[in-house]
Amino acid sequence: MESGSTQRNNRTEPAHSDDYDAPASILARWDALIAEYEAFRDALRACVQQPQWPGVGPYVAMLKTEAAGAARLLLGGPPDGIQARPADAVVRAAASNLAAKEAMWRTIKKCQGVLALDRRFSPAREEDANADDGRRPRRRRRGPRVHGRESGSRTDGVFVNAVVDDGRAWLRVLPTTERQLLIEMAENGWPFGGVEENEEEEEENEDDDNRLDDDLGGISLVRTARDLVRAADANRYQGAYPRVILLLSRIVAGRDAEVDALLQRLQRILRDDAGSSSSSSSSVREDTNTSTDTQLMPLSAVVAGGAGNHRLLTPTLNVDTSILVALASDITHGTPIPPAPWHPRQRVDEMAHERAHPGAVLSMLCGALCGRRLVCTREAAATFRAMVQSMGQASEQARAAVLVDGDGHGHGHDHGNKGNVDDDDVADRRRLATYRALSAYPALLDGLRLPIAVLDEDWDLARIERAVDAGALPSVARPVARDMAGVGASSTAAKTDTKTDTTGVPTLAVFFYGWASGHTTVTTNHTAQTRIARLMERARSASGERGPTVWVCRKTRSLNGTQRESKRADGGPPG
């Protein structure tokens, strides 16, 4: 575990003028802060297509309540029966609280992939936290099915200010000052002036060090850090432990040698506590913000799943059937579809969303897909073709014909034949031109690399087990695949619903091929992703086993089926 601190000897404090701390200025700053959080909330709704987002709405409401209280304090005077404070004290109190909120927002804006604000997570079980060696026995613990085994109480559990990096990290900001920390260090037996030892002395005094580490557990900072790491170890996300980023917003590295020594020791304590888990990459970071710090992320990168947040995406993407359907759908491409009484509810909702947000889903998909090589499994392509042929409109069949190359059995042009490279390039450009002509949003398709290549092998259970034997997949993949294949043994490609199926042959092939190849799987099937994570928690034999990398589009699109097709489950081919 490495500290993320930057060594500086002097702290740059913001230069506040009288105008900056004037009541009108303070209230204007409250308004600006609330406006930025509301923009963040609206960006989440637009990019992630989710009306509610954990913690964001309540946090905005809390800010508005505090801003209203500050306005009453600054402009209306104290409530009846309360002695008035000097005006400068009132201003200082109001400005101090606001400054803390502004600092928190600046910190969050330096992060990417924010999933939630102000969350509490269930801590490690008591018997794990009190293990004799200070470590948790990995094999006995079963993690949560999905990230966020959150406490049902607003006060119970371990608190984090934000879940960031698309769920891979927890951010906790502490306003502890150096003075407060030094007082607690003295109260808990910190050996002032005697903390620097060479490696030989450390080995000789290992028992003393362990006793000191136990004593330091009474320091609130150490206790909080340990609780966070232990909670992270008990709350895996997509099969991995989240990192803990503990930011000390009012402590500067290099200003006090004793504080620096404690923080270095804390890094070691946390590393020992984390053991071999992924949370061992957690860090304690001192403040590096200054009044001139402008290295903030664009809002699209701060937003989880936003158009600029594609760090999960690999140069080659594994495209799921659900994405193929979305790319062929009349609804996605803005084709006018007169409403009909026989339209399924889901299709009506999709058409309404497209009218309200023209091109939004296609823009989201192209933002992820364009400029990257696209492949799909033979099973995904076969299911997609069966669906389009049985229930797709003529325009959807035309898009499908140019989207996917061949059938995985050698039928299709060979991009690997150097003699045909020029001809292939011409053919591919024609494909894209044809595809653009079938869309109301042709400009969004620039950079889309067609056709999507189809694998030349099946990815059935036997192939998956061979990948495990060869080391391409972790050992936990075997029981997970068997479980999924067993549940879906009666499924066939002709009965698969791309939006709800999580166990059929196409789903098994798609996710396990992406897992083995290291390619990000692009899908709308969030259910399958969470099912794999849940099965991994049940079957894992090692804490470091990682699941597949998955990028989920949270908006689905179905084909524009006919009235006869609407009598079946929407989105699935005929049985």
C-alpha positions as CSV (number, residue, x, y, z in Angstrom):
1,M,0.0,0.0,0.0
2,E,1.4,3.3,-1.0
3,S,0.5,6.7,0.4
4,G,-1.0,9.1,-2.1
5,S,0.4,12.2,-0.3
6,T,2.4,15.0,-1.7
7,Q,5.2,16.3,0.5
8,R,4.9,20.1,1.0
9,N,6.3,22.3,3.7
10,N,3.9,25.2,3.4
11,R,0.1,25.2,3.2
12,T,-1.5,27.6,0.7
13,E,-4.6,29.0,2.4
14,P,-7.4,30.6,0.3
15,A,-7.2,34.3,0.5
16,H,-10.6,35.4,1.6
17,S,-11.5,39.1,1.1
18,D,-14.1,40.9,3.1
19,D,-16.4,40.7,0.1
20,Y,-15.8,36.9,-0.1
21,D,-17.0,36.5,3.5
22,A,-19.8,39.0,3.3
23,P,-23.3,37.5,4.0
24,A,-24.4,38.1,0.4
25,S,-21.3,36.3,-0.9
26,I,-21.8,33.4,1.4
27,L,-25.4,32.9,0.3
28,A,-24.2,33.2,-3.4
29,R,-21.7,30.5,-2.7
30,W,-24.4,28.3,-1.2
31,D,-26.5,28.8,-4.4
32,A,-23.6,28.0,-6.6
33,L,-22.8,24.8,-4.7
34,I,-26.4,23.6,-4.8
35,A,-26.6,24.4,-8.5
36,E,-23.5,22.2,-9.1
37,Y,-24.9,19.3,-7.2
38,E,-28.2,19.7,-9.1
39,A,-26.3,19.6,-12.4
40,F,-24.6,16.5,-11.1
41,R,-27.9,14.9,-10.3
42,D,-29.4,15.8,-13.7
43,A,-26.3,14.5,-15.5
44,L,-26.8,11.2,-13.6
45,R,-30.4,11.0,-14.8
46,A,-29.5,11.8,-18.4
47,C,-26.4,9.6,-18.7
48,V,-27.5,6.6,-16.6
49,Q,-31.2,6.8,-17.3
50,Q,-32.0,6.3,-13.6
51,P,-34.4,8.8,-11.9
52,Q,-33.1,8.2,-8.4
53,W,-29.4,7.8,-7.5
54,P,-28.2,6.7,-4.0
55,G,-27.7,9.6,-1.7
56,V,-27.7,12.4,-4.3
57,G,-31.3,13.6,-3.8
58,P,-31.1,13.6,0.0
59,Y,-27.8,15.3,-0.1
60,V,-29.1,18.1,-2.3
61,A,-32.1,18.5,0.0
62,M,-29.7,18.6,3.0
63,L,-27.7,21.4,1.3
64,K,-30.9,23.4,0.7
65,T,-31.9,23.1,4.3
66,E,-28.5,24.2,5.5
67,A,-28.5,27.1,3.0
68,A,-31.9,28.2,4.3
69,G,-30.6,28.1,7.9
70,A,-27.5,30.1,6.9
71,A,-29.8,32.7,5.3
72,R,-31.9,33.0,8.4
73,L,-28.8,33.3,10.5
74,L,-27.1,35.9,8.3
75,L,-30.1,38.0,7.3
76,G,-32.8,37.4,9.8
77,G,-31.0,37.2,13.1
78,P,-31.1,34.5,15.8
79,P,-34.4,32.8,16.9
80,D,-36.3,34.3,19.8
81,G,-34.8,33.5,23.2
82,I,-31.3,33.0,21.8
83,Q,-28.7,35.6,22.6
84,A,-27.3,37.2,19.5
85,R,-23.7,36.5,18.7
86,P,-21.3,39.1,17.3
87,A,-21.8,39.6,13.6
88,D,-18.3,38.5,12.7
89,A,-18.8,35.2,14.7
90,V,-22.0,34.5,12.8
91,V,-20.3,35.1,9.5
92,R,-17.3,32.9,10.5
93,A,-19.6,30.1,11.6
94,A,-21.7,30.2,8.4
95,A,-18.6,30.4,6.2
96,S,-16.8,27.6,7.9
97,N,-19.6,25.1,7.4
98,L,-20.0,26.2,3.8
99,A,-16.2,25.9,3.2
100,A,-16.3,22.3,4.4
101,K,-19.1,21.4,1.9
102,E,-17.2,23.2,-0.9
103,A,-14.0,21.2,-0.1
104,M,-16.0,18.0,-0.2
105,W,-17.4,18.8,-3.6
106,R,-14.0,19.7,-4.9
107,T,-12.7,16.4,-3.8
108,I,-15.6,14.5,-5.4
109,K,-15.0,16.3,-8.6
110,K,-11.5,14.9,-8.7
111,C,-13.0,11.4,-8.9
112,Q,-14.5,9.4,-11.7
113,G,-17.4,7.1,-11.9
114,V,-19.3,8.4,-8.8
115,L,-22.0,5.8,-7.9
116,A,-23.4,7.1,-4.6
117,L,-23.0,9.8,-1.9
118,D,-23.2,9.4,1.9
119,R,-23.5,5.6,2.1
120,R,-23.2,3.3,5.1
121,F,-22.0,-0.3,4.7
122,S,-22.2,-3.3,7.0
123,P,-18.9,-3.8,8.8
124,A,-16.9,-7.0,9.1
125,R,-18.4,-9.6,11.4
126,E,-17.3,-9.2,15.0
127,E,-15.4,-12.5,15.1
128,D,-13.5,-11.5,12.0
129,A,-12.6,-8.0,13.2
130,N,-11.4,-9.5,16.5
131,A,-9.2,-12.2,15.0
132,D,-6.1,-12.8,17.1
133,D,-3.7,-11.8,14.3
134,G,-5.8,-8.7,13.3
135,R,-6.7,-10.3,9.9
136,R,-10.1,-11.6,8.7
137,P,-10.3,-15.3,7.7
138,R,-11.2,-15.0,4.0
139,R,-12.5,-18.5,3.5
140,R,-15.2,-18.2,6.2
141,R,-16.7,-15.0,5.1
142,R,-19.3,-14.8,2.4
143,G,-19.5,-11.4,0.8
144,P,-22.7,-9.7,-0.3
145,R,-24.4,-10.6,-3.5
146,V,-23.9,-7.2,-4.9
147,H,-22.0,-4.1,-3.9
148,G,-23.6,-2.2,-1.0
149,R,-24.6,-4.7,1.6
150,E,-25.8,-1.4,3.2
151,S,-26.9,-1.0,6.7
152,G,-30.6,-0.5,7.1
153,S,-30.0,2.4,9.5
154,R,-28.9,5.9,8.9
155,T,-26.5,5.7,11.8
156,D,-25.3,2.1,11.9
157,G,-22.5,0.7,9.7
158,V,-19.4,2.3,8.3
159,F,-19.9,5.7,6.7
160,V,-18.3,6.7,3.4
161,N,-18.8,10.1,1.7
162,A,-18.8,8.8,-1.8
163,V,-18.6,5.5,-3.8
164,V,-16.4,6.3,-6.7
165,D,-14.5,4.7,-9.6
166,D,-17.6,2.8,-10.7
167,G,-17.9,1.1,-7.3
168,R,-14.2,0.1,-7.0
169,A,-13.3,2.7,-4.4
170,W,-14.8,4.3,-1.3
171,L,-13.9,7.9,-0.5
172,R,-14.0,9.1,3.1
173,V,-12.9,12.7,3.9
174,L,-11.9,13.5,7.5
175,P,-11.5,17.1,8.8
176,T,-9.2,16.0,11.6
177,T,-6.6,18.7,12.4
178,E,-2.9,18.1,13.3
179,R,-3.6,19.5,16.7
180,Q,-6.4,17.1,17.4
181,L,-4.3,14.2,16.1
182,L,-1.3,15.1,18.3
183,I,-3.6,15.2,21.4
184,E,-5.0,11.8,20.7
185,M,-1.5,10.4,19.9
186,A,-0.3,11.6,23.4
187,E,-3.4,10.1,25.1
188,N,-2.7,6.7,23.4
189,G,1.0,6.3,24.2
190,W,2.7,7.6,21.1
191,P,6.5,7.5,21.6
192,F,7.3,11.1,20.6
193,G,10.8,11.4,19.3
194,G,11.3,7.7,19.2
195,V,9.5,6.4,16.1
196,E,12.4,6.3,13.6
197,E,14.1,2.9,13.6
198,N,16.1,1.1,11.1
199,E,15.0,-2.3,9.7
200,E,17.1,-4.4,12.2
201,E,15.7,-2.5,15.2
202,E,12.2,-3.0,13.9
203,E,12.7,-6.8,13.7
204,E,14.1,-6.9,17.2
205,N,11.3,-4.8,18.6
206,E,8.5,-6.5,16.6
207,D,6.6,-7.4,19.8
208,D,6.8,-3.8,21.0
209,D,5.6,-2.6,17.7
210,N,2.6,-4.9,17.8
211,R,1.7,-3.6,21.3
212,L,2.1,0.0,20.0
213,D,-0.2,-0.8,17.1
214,D,-2.8,-2.1,19.5
215,D,-2.5,1.0,21.6
216,L,-2.9,3.2,18.5
217,G,-6.3,1.6,18.0
218,G,-7.6,4.2,20.4
219,I,-6.9,7.0,18.0
220,S,-10.0,7.9,16.1
221,L,-8.2,8.2,12.8
222,V,-6.7,4.7,13.1
223,R,-10.0,3.3,14.3
224,T,-11.9,4.8,11.4
225,A,-9.3,3.6,8.8
226,R,-9.4,0.1,10.2
227,D,-13.2,0.0,10.2
228,L,-13.3,1.2,6.6
229,V,-10.8,-1.5,5.4
230,R,-12.6,-4.2,7.2
231,A,-16.0,-3.1,5.8
232,A,-14.5,-3.0,2.3
233,D,-13.2,-6.5,2.9
234,A,-16.8,-7.6,3.7
235,N,-18.5,-5.8,0.8
236,R,-17.1,-6.9,-2.5
237,Y,-18.2,-5.2,-5.7
238,Q,-18.4,-7.4,-8.8
239,G,-16.1,-9.9,-7.1
240,A,-13.5,-7.5,-6.0
241,Y,-12.7,-5.6,-2.8
242,P,-13.2,-1.8,-3.1
243,R,-10.2,0.4,-2.4
244,V,-10.5,2.8,0.6
245,I,-9.3,6.4,0.0
246,L,-9.1,8.2,3.3
247,L,-8.4,11.9,2.6
248,L,-7.3,14.1,5.5
249,S,-8.5,17.4,4.3
250,R,-6.8,19.6,7.0
251,I,-3.5,17.8,7.4
252,V,-0.5,18.6,5.1
253,A,2.3,16.2,4.6
254,G,5.7,17.5,5.8
255,R,4.4,20.0,8.3
256,D,4.8,17.8,11.5
257,A,7.2,14.9,11.7
258,E,5.3,13.1,14.4
259,V,2.0,13.2,12.3
260,D,3.9,12.0,9.2
261,A,5.4,9.1,11.2
262,L,1.9,8.1,12.5
263,L,0.4,8.2,9.0
264,Q,3.3,6.0,7.7
265,R,2.7,3.6,10.5
266,L,-1.1,3.7,9.8
267,Q,-0.4,2.7,6.1
268,R,1.5,-0.3,7.4
269,I,-1.2,-1.3,9.9
270,L,-3.8,-1.1,7.2
271,R,-1.6,-3.2,4.8
272,D,-1.3,-5.9,7.5
273,D,-5.0,-5.7,8.3
274,A,-5.9,-6.1,4.6
275,G,-3.7,-9.1,4.1
276,S,-4.0,-10.4,0.5
277,S,-7.3,-8.7,-0.3
278,S,-7.7,-6.1,-3.0
279,S,-8.4,-3.5,-0.3
280,S,-4.7,-3.7,0.5
281,S,-4.4,-1.0,-2.2
282,S,-6.2,1.4,0.1
283,S,-4.4,4.7,1.0
284,V,-4.4,7.5,3.5
285,R,-3.8,10.8,1.7
286,E,-3.0,14.2,3.1
287,D,-4.5,17.4,1.7
288,T,-3.1,18.5,-1.7
289,N,-5.8,21.1,-2.5
290,T,-4.9,24.7,-2.9
291,S,-7.0,27.7,-3.8
292,T,-5.5,27.6,-7.3
293,D,-6.1,23.8,-7.8
294,T,-8.1,23.4,-11.0
295,Q,-7.5,19.8,-11.8
296,L,-11.1,18.8,-11.7
297,M,-12.8,16.1,-13.8
298,P,-15.4,17.1,-16.4
299,L,-18.9,16.3,-15.1
300,S,-19.2,13.6,-17.8
301,A,-16.3,11.8,-16.2
302,V,-17.5,12.3,-12.6
303,V,-20.9,10.7,-13.5
304,A,-20.9,6.9,-13.4
305,G,-21.6,5.5,-16.8
306,G,-21.5,9.0,-18.4
307,A,-20.4,9.6,-22.0
308,G,-16.8,10.4,-20.9
309,N,-16.4,7.5,-18.4
310,H,-15.1,4.6,-20.5
311,R,-12.1,3.5,-18.5
312,L,-13.7,0.0,-18.3
313,L,-13.6,-0.4,-22.1
314,T,-10.8,-2.4,-23.8
315,P,-9.6,-1.9,-27.4
316,T,-11.6,-4.9,-28.4
317,L,-15.2,-5.1,-27.1
318,N,-17.3,-8.3,-26.7
319,V,-20.8,-7.3,-27.8
320,D,-23.8,-9.0,-26.2
321,T,-27.1,-10.0,-28.0
322,S,-28.9,-7.2,-26.2
323,I,-26.6,-4.6,-27.7
324,L,-27.0,-6.1,-31.2
325,V,-30.7,-5.8,-30.8
326,A,-30.4,-2.2,-29.7
327,L,-28.2,-1.4,-32.7
328,A,-30.8,-2.9,-35.1
329,S,-33.9,-1.5,-33.4
330,D,-36.1,1.0,-35.2
331,I,-36.7,2.7,-31.8
332,T,-33.0,3.3,-31.3
333,H,-32.6,5.0,-34.7
334,G,-35.6,7.3,-34.4
335,T,-37.8,5.6,-37.0
336,P,-41.3,7.0,-36.6
337,I,-43.5,4.3,-35.1
338,P,-47.3,5.0,-34.8
339,P,-48.5,3.9,-31.4
340,A,-50.8,0.9,-31.4
341,P,-53.0,-0.6,-28.6
342,W,-51.2,-3.9,-29.0
343,H,-47.8,-2.5,-28.2
344,P,-46.3,-4.0,-25.1
345,R,-45.8,-1.7,-22.2
346,Q,-42.0,-1.9,-22.4
347,R,-42.0,-0.9,-26.1
348,V,-44.4,2.0,-25.4
349,D,-42.0,3.2,-22.7
350,E,-39.0,2.9,-25.0
351,M,-40.7,4.9,-27.7
352,A,-41.7,7.6,-25.2
353,H,-38.2,7.9,-24.0
354,E,-36.8,8.2,-27.6
355,R,-39.3,11.0,-28.3
356,A,-38.3,12.8,-25.2
357,H,-34.6,12.2,-25.7
358,P,-33.9,11.8,-29.4
359,G,-30.7,9.7,-30.1
360,A,-29.8,9.5,-26.4
361,V,-29.4,5.7,-26.3
362,L,-27.6,5.5,-29.7
363,S,-25.3,8.3,-28.5
364,M,-24.5,6.4,-25.3
365,L,-23.8,3.2,-27.3
366,C,-21.7,4.8,-29.9
367,G,-19.7,6.7,-27.3
368,A,-18.6,3.3,-26.0
369,L,-18.3,1.4,-29.3
370,C,-16.9,3.8,-31.8
371,G,-13.2,3.5,-32.5
372,R,-12.9,0.0,-31.1
373,R,-12.8,-3.4,-32.6
374,L,-16.1,-5.2,-32.1
375,V,-16.6,-9.0,-31.8
376,C,-19.4,-11.2,-30.7
377,T,-19.7,-14.9,-29.9
378,R,-21.2,-17.4,-32.4
379,E,-24.1,-18.0,-30.0
380,A,-24.9,-14.3,-29.6
381,A,-24.9,-13.8,-33.4
382,A,-27.2,-16.8,-34.0
383,T,-29.7,-15.6,-31.4
384,F,-29.7,-12.1,-32.8
385,R,-30.3,-13.3,-36.3
386,A,-33.1,-15.6,-35.2
387,M,-34.8,-12.7,-33.4
388,V,-34.5,-10.3,-36.3
389,Q,-35.7,-12.8,-38.9
390,S,-38.7,-13.9,-36.9
391,M,-40.0,-10.6,-35.6
392,G,-37.9,-7.7,-37.0
393,Q,-39.2,-5.1,-39.4
394,A,-37.6,-4.8,-42.9
395,S,-35.5,-1.8,-41.8
396,E,-34.3,-3.8,-38.7
397,Q,-33.4,-6.8,-40.9
398,A,-31.4,-4.4,-43.2
399,R,-29.4,-3.0,-40.3
400,A,-28.8,-6.5,-39.0
401,A,-27.4,-7.6,-42.4
402,V,-24.6,-4.9,-42.2
403,L,-24.0,-5.1,-38.5
404,V,-22.7,-8.7,-38.2
405,D,-20.1,-10.3,-40.4
406,G,-20.6,-13.9,-41.3
407,D,-21.9,-16.6,-39.0
408,G,-18.7,-17.9,-37.3
409,H,-18.5,-20.9,-39.6
410,G,-16.2,-19.2,-42.2
411,H,-19.0,-17.5,-44.1
412,G,-18.0,-13.8,-44.4
413,H,-15.1,-11.9,-45.8
414,D,-11.7,-12.6,-44.2
415,H,-10.1,-9.5,-42.7
416,G,-6.9,-11.4,-42.0
417,N,-6.2,-12.0,-45.7
418,K,-3.7,-9.2,-46.6
419,G,-4.5,-9.5,-50.3
420,N,-8.1,-8.5,-49.6
421,V,-7.4,-5.6,-47.2
422,D,-8.2,-2.9,-49.7
423,D,-11.4,-4.6,-50.8
424,D,-12.4,-5.2,-47.2
425,D,-11.9,-1.6,-46.4
426,V,-14.1,-0.5,-49.3
427,A,-16.8,-3.1,-48.3
428,D,-16.7,-1.9,-44.6
429,R,-17.1,1.7,-45.6
430,R,-20.1,0.7,-47.7
431,R,-21.5,-1.2,-44.7
432,L,-21.2,1.9,-42.6
433,A,-22.8,4.1,-45.3
434,T,-25.7,1.7,-45.6
435,Y,-26.1,1.7,-41.8
436,R,-26.0,5.5,-41.6
437,A,-28.7,5.8,-44.2
438,L,-31.0,3.7,-42.1
439,S,-30.7,6.0,-39.1
440,A,-32.2,9.4,-38.2
441,Y,-28.9,10.1,-36.4
442,P,-26.2,9.4,-39.0
443,A,-23.7,11.8,-37.4
444,L,-23.6,9.7,-34.2
445,L,-22.3,6.7,-36.1
446,D,-18.9,8.2,-37.2
447,G,-16.1,5.9,-36.1
448,L,-18.2,2.8,-35.7
449,R,-16.2,-0.1,-37.0
450,L,-18.4,-2.4,-39.0
451,P,-18.9,-5.3,-39.3
452,I,-18.9,-6.9,-35.9
453,A,-16.8,-10.0,-36.2
454,V,-18.2,-13.4,-35.2
455,L,-16.0,-15.9,-33.3
456,D,-15.2,-19.1,-35.2
457,E,-15.8,-21.4,-32.2
458,D,-18.5,-22.3,-29.7
459,W,-18.3,-21.1,-26.1
460,D,-20.3,-23.8,-24.5
461,L,-19.6,-25.4,-21.1
462,A,-17.0,-27.7,-22.4
463,R,-15.1,-24.8,-23.9
464,I,-15.3,-22.8,-20.7
465,E,-13.9,-25.7,-18.7
466,R,-11.0,-26.0,-21.1
467,A,-10.3,-22.3,-20.5
468,V,-10.3,-23.0,-16.8
469,D,-7.9,-25.9,-17.2
470,A,-5.6,-23.7,-19.4
471,G,-5.6,-20.9,-16.8
472,A,-7.5,-18.4,-19.0
473,L,-10.3,-18.4,-16.4
474,P,-9.9,-18.6,-12.6
475,S,-11.0,-21.8,-10.9
476,V,-14.2,-20.1,-9.6
477,A,-15.4,-19.9,-13.2
478,R,-16.0,-23.6,-13.4
479,P,-18.7,-23.9,-10.6
480,V,-20.2,-20.6,-11.7
481,A,-20.6,-21.8,-15.3
482,R,-21.9,-25.2,-14.3
483,D,-24.5,-23.5,-12.1
484,M,-25.7,-21.2,-14.9
485,A,-25.6,-24.0,-17.5
486,G,-27.6,-26.3,-15.2
487,V,-30.3,-23.8,-14.5
488,G,-30.6,-23.0,-18.2
489,A,-30.1,-26.5,-19.5
490,S,-33.6,-26.5,-21.1
491,S,-33.0,-23.2,-22.8
492,T,-32.4,-22.9,-26.5
493,A,-31.4,-20.1,-28.7
494,A,-34.9,-20.0,-30.0
495,K,-36.4,-19.4,-26.6
496,T,-33.9,-16.8,-25.2
497,D,-35.1,-13.4,-24.1
498,T,-32.2,-11.1,-24.4
499,K,-33.4,-8.7,-21.8
500,T,-34.2,-11.1,-19.0
501,D,-32.4,-14.4,-19.7
502,T,-29.3,-14.9,-17.5
503,T,-28.8,-18.6,-17.8
504,G,-29.2,-19.5,-21.5
505,V,-26.5,-20.5,-23.9
506,P,-25.9,-17.0,-25.4
507,T,-25.5,-15.4,-22.0
508,L,-23.1,-18.1,-20.8
509,A,-21.1,-17.9,-24.0
510,V,-21.0,-14.1,-24.1
511,F,-19.9,-13.4,-20.5
512,F,-17.4,-16.3,-20.2
513,Y,-15.7,-15.5,-23.5
514,G,-15.3,-11.9,-22.4
515,W,-14.0,-13.1,-19.0
516,A,-11.4,-15.4,-20.6
517,S,-10.3,-13.1,-23.4
518,G,-10.0,-10.0,-21.1
519,H,-12.3,-8.1,-23.4
520,T,-14.9,-5.9,-21.8
521,T,-18.4,-7.3,-22.4
522,V,-20.9,-4.6,-23.5
523,T,-24.5,-5.5,-22.5
524,T,-27.8,-4.3,-21.1
525,N,-28.1,-7.5,-19.1
526,H,-27.3,-6.2,-15.6
527,T,-29.1,-9.2,-14.1
528,A,-26.5,-11.6,-15.6
529,Q,-23.6,-9.5,-14.3
530,T,-25.0,-9.5,-10.7
531,R,-25.8,-13.3,-10.9
532,I,-22.2,-14.1,-11.8
533,A,-21.0,-11.9,-8.9
534,R,-23.3,-13.7,-6.5
535,L,-22.3,-17.2,-7.7
536,M,-18.6,-16.2,-7.4
537,E,-19.1,-15.2,-3.8
538,R,-20.7,-18.6,-3.1
539,A,-18.0,-20.6,-4.9
540,R,-14.8,-18.7,-4.7
541,S,-11.7,-20.4,-3.3
542,A,-9.4,-17.4,-3.3
543,S,-10.0,-13.8,-2.4
544,G,-8.1,-12.4,-5.4
545,E,-10.3,-14.1,-8.1
546,R,-11.8,-11.4,-10.3
547,G,-14.9,-11.6,-12.4
548,P,-15.5,-10.4,-16.0
549,T,-15.2,-6.8,-16.9
550,V,-18.7,-5.6,-17.9
551,W,-19.9,-2.2,-19.2
552,V,-23.7,-2.0,-18.7
553,C,-26.0,0.2,-20.8
554,R,-28.8,0.9,-18.4
555,K,-31.4,1.5,-21.2
556,T,-32.7,-1.4,-23.2
557,R,-34.1,-1.4,-26.7
558,S,-36.4,-4.0,-28.3
559,L,-37.2,-4.7,-31.9
560,N,-40.3,-3.1,-33.4
561,G,-42.2,-6.3,-33.7
562,T,-45.5,-6.9,-35.5
563,Q,-48.9,-7.4,-33.9
564,R,-48.7,-11.2,-34.2
565,E,-45.3,-11.1,-32.5
566,S,-46.6,-8.9,-29.6
567,K,-48.6,-11.8,-28.3
568,R,-45.3,-13.4,-27.2
569,A,-42.9,-12.1,-24.6
570,D,-41.6,-8.9,-26.0
571,G,-38.0,-9.0,-27.1
572,G,-37.8,-12.8,-27.6
573,P,-38.0,-14.8,-30.8
574,P,-40.7,-17.3,-31.3
575,G,-40.7,-20.6,-29.4
